[in-house]
Amino acid sequence: MQARKADLYALDLTDACWIKSSKSTHMPYCVEVADLGGGAVAVRDSNREDLPPLRFTAGEWAAFREGVREGEFG
């Protein structure tokens, strides 16, 4: 069952396991992703701790990944 958006924003991310993008290793930009279960993820910019992480349902995350693969953001 896919999580609802409101449910994702209700999750406490204090102990989330954040993974840095391999593309961010030698750049000033740092995108990190945390698995929220069921295919949902949270995404944050570790250089902007004042901003809350964004949260995406499994469907939203899958659509984003497909868009990247198809070159929609290039």
LUMVEXKE-252371 format. One line per 5 residues: number of its first residue (from 1); their letters; for each residue x, y, z of N, C-alpha, C. Coordinates in pm, 1 decimal, decimal comma, padded with zeros to 6 digits. Layout:
NUM) a) X:Y:Z:X:Y:Z:X:Y:Z; ...
# end
This chain:
1) mqark) 00083,7:-00118,3:00000,0:00000,0:00000,0:00000,0:00088,5:00125,0:00000,0; 00060,1:00216,5:-00087,5:00140,2:00337,6:-00100,8:00101,6:00438,0:00007,3; 00201,9:00497,9:00067,1:00179,0:00598,4:00170,9:00116,2:00723,4:00111,2; 00030,3:00785,0:00189,8:-00027,0:00912,8:00148,3:00073,9:01023,6:00178,5; 00065,9:01130,4:00102,4:00158,8:01241,6:00117,2:00158,0:01295,7:00260,5
6) adlya) 00040,6:01313,9:00318,1:00031,3:01366,1:00455,1:00099,5:01272,3:00554,2; 00088,2:01142,5:00530,8:00153,5:01045,5:00619,0:00305,2:01059,1:00612,4; 00357,9:01085,6:00493,8:00503,0:01101,8:00477,5:00553,2:01224,3:00553,5; 00475,8:01333,3:00550,4:00517,1:01454,3:00620,3:00497,1:01443,3:00771,1; 00420,6:01344,3:00815,7:00401,6:01322,1:00959,5:00516,6:01240,4:01019,4
11) ldltd) 00597,5:01177,8:00934,2:00707,7:01094,5:00983,1:00818,1:01178,4:01046,7; 00871,5:01128,5:01156,9:00985,8:01190,9:01224,1:01112,7:01139,7:01155,3; 01192,1:01229,9:01101,4:01312,6:01191,0:01027,8:01440,0:01204,2:01111,5; 01423,8:01220,4:01241,4:01539,4:01238,2:01329,7:01643,1:01128,1:01312,2; 01599,4:01003,5:01302,4:01691,9:00890,9:01291,7:01700,3:00834,5:01150,1
16) acwik) 01658,0:00913,0:01051,1:01662,4:00865,8:00912,3:01806,3:00840,3:00869,5; 01824,0:00741,1:00784,9:01955,8:00708,1:00730,7:01969,3:00778,5:00595,2; 02042,3:00887,6:00593,7:02059,5:00969,2:00473,1:02177,8:00918,3:00391,6; 02156,7:00909,4:00261,3:02260,5:00863,5:00169,3:02290,4:00976,2:00071,4; 02416,7:01011,4:00062,4:02459,3:01118,8:-00027,6:02468,9:01066,3:-00170,5
21) sskst) 02425,4:01146,7:-00263,9:02438,1:01112,6:-00404,3:02584,8:01097,9:-00441,0; 02617,9:00995,8:-00516,1:02756,0:00976,9:-00560,4:02799,9:01091,9:-00651,5; 02706,1:01161,7:-00712,1:02736,4:01275,8:-00799,4:02769,1:01400,9:-00717,9; 02745,5:01398,4:-00587,4:02768,9:01514,6:-00502,5:02902,9:01510,5:-00430,3; 02978,2:01405,0:-00447,0:03099,8:01384,3:-00369,0:03198,7:01499,4:-00378,0
26) hmpyc) 03225,4:01550,4:-00496,0:03327,5:01653,5:-00512,5:03267,9:01787,2:-00555,4; 03143,3:01809,5:-00520,9:03076,1:01932,4:-00559,9:03025,4:02003,9:-00435,0; 03002,0:02133,2:-00446,1:02949,1:02205,9:-00330,1:02803,0:02173,1:-00302,1; 02735,6:02113,3:-00399,4:02595,7:02077,8:-00383,1:02588,0:01938,6:-00323,4; 02498,4:01917,5:-00229,9:02489,5:01786,3:-00167,8:02344,7:01744,6:-00153,7
31) vevad) 02303,2:01653,5:-00237,7:02168,8:01597,8:-00230,4:02176,9:01466,2:-00156,2; 02088,6:01449,3:-00057,4:02083,1:01325,6:00019,3:01941,1:01271,6:00016,5; 01930,1:01139,3:00017,3:01801,3:01071,3:00010,1:01789,8:00973,9:00126,6; 01670,7:00964,8:00184,1:01643,1:00867,8:00289,9:01523,7:00782,8:00248,8; 01535,5:00653,4:00266,7:01427,5:00559,4:00237,7:01322,6:00569,8:00347,6
36) lggga) 01196,8:00592,4:00308,8:01088,3:00602,5:00405,5:01002,1:00477,1:00407,8; 01040,0:00377,2:00328,4:00964,3:00252,8:00321,9:00860,1:00256,0:00211,6; 00832,5:00141,0:00156,3:00731,1:00128,9:00053,0:00761,9:00204,1:-00074,7; 00888,1:00237,4:-00097,4:00927,0:00310,5:-00217,3:00926,4:00461,6:-00200,3; 00874,2:00510,7:-00088,5:00873,1:00654,8:-00061,8:01011,3:00699,0:-00014,2
41) vavrd) 01045,1:00824,8:-00041,5:01174,9:00878,0:-00001,6:01161,1:01021,3:00048,3; 01261,8:01062,9:00124,0:01278,4:01203,3:00160,5:01406,8:01250,6:00093,6; 01409,1:01375,4:00051,5:01525,1:01432,8:-00016,3:01558,7:01564,5:00052,1; 01687,9:01584,8:00077,1:01728,6:01710,0:00140,1:01857,4:01763,3:00078,9; 01877,6:01891,4:00099,0:02001,8:01958,5:00062,5:02078,0:01975,9:00192,4
46) snred) 02184,2:01901,1:00212,3:02255,5:01904,4:00339,7:02326,7:02037,3:00363,2; 02339,3:02119,6:00259,1:02399,3:02251,1:00275,2:02298,5:02355,5:00321,6; 02171,2:02318,4:00323,3:02063,8:02410,7:00365,1:01983,5:02346,9:00477,1; 02042,6:02338,1:00593,9:01977,1:02274,3:00708,2:01852,3:02350,0:00753,8; 01836,9:02475,1:00709,6:01719,1:02553,1:00745,8:01595,3:02509,5:00667,7
51) lpplr) 01614,4:02434,4:00560,3:01501,7:02387,0:00479,2:01461,2:02246,3:00519,8; 01331,4:02218,9:00530,3:01288,7:02083,1:00562,8:01305,7:01990,9:00442,0; 01327,7:01862,0:00466,6:01338,0:01767,6:00355,2:01205,6:01756,9:00279,8; 01215,0:01737,8:00151,0:01096,5:01709,9:00069,5:01066,5:01561,0:00080,7; 00940,5:01524,2:00068,3:00902,0:01383,0:00078,6:00820,0:01345,2:-00043,4
56) ftage) 00851,8:01230,1:-00100,2:00788,5:01185,0:-00223,2:00731,2:01045,0:-00206,2; 00609,2:01027,3:-00256,4:00549,4:00893,9:-00256,9:00627,2:00806,3:-00354,8; 00601,0:00677,4:-00348,4:00667,8:00584,5:-00440,4:00638,8:00621,4:-00585,3; 00515,1:00657,5:-00614,7:00478,4:00695,2:-00751,7:00547,2:00821,8:-00798,5; 00554,8:00920,6:-00711,4:00623,3:01045,1:-00746,2:00771,3:01021,4:-00769,8
61) waafr) 00833,1:00941,7:-00683,4:00976,4:00914,0:-00696,5:01004,2:00835,6:-00823,9; 00918,3:00739,7:-00855,2:00935,0:00660,7:-00978,2:00921,8:00750,9:-01101,4; 00826,2:00843,0:-01098,6:00808,0:00935,1:-01211,4:00929,6:01027,1:-01227,0; 00984,2:01073,8:-01115,9:01104,3:01157,5:-01121,0:01221,8:01080,9:-01180,9; 01244,8:00958,3:-01131,7:01356,4:00877,2:-01183,4:01339,9:00852,2:-01333,0
66) egvre) 01218,8:00824,8:-01375,7:01194,0:00801,2:-01517,9:01222,1:00928,3:-01598,5; 01182,4:01042,3:-01544,2:01209,4:01169,7:-01610,7:01358,2:01194,4:-01626,3; 01435,1:01159,2:-01524,4:01581,3:01174,0:-01532,5:01635,6:01084,6:-01642,5; 01591,3:00959,9:-01644,8:01638,5:00865,5:-01746,8:01604,3:00911,3:-01888,4; 01486,4:00976,7:-01902,4:01440,6:01021,9:-02033,3:01498,8:01158,5:-02072,7
71) gefg) 01577,0:01220,7:-01984,5:01639,7:01347,6:-02015,6:01547,7:01468,0:-02003,1; 01439,3:01456,7:-01926,9:01345,3:01566,7:-01914,9:01401,8:01689,0:-01843,8; 01507,2:01672,1:-01766,9:01558,1:01781,8:-01684,4:01692,0:01835,0:-01734,9; 01732,7:01797,1:-01854,3:01863,7:01834,1:-01903,6:01871,8:01958,5:-01980,5
# end
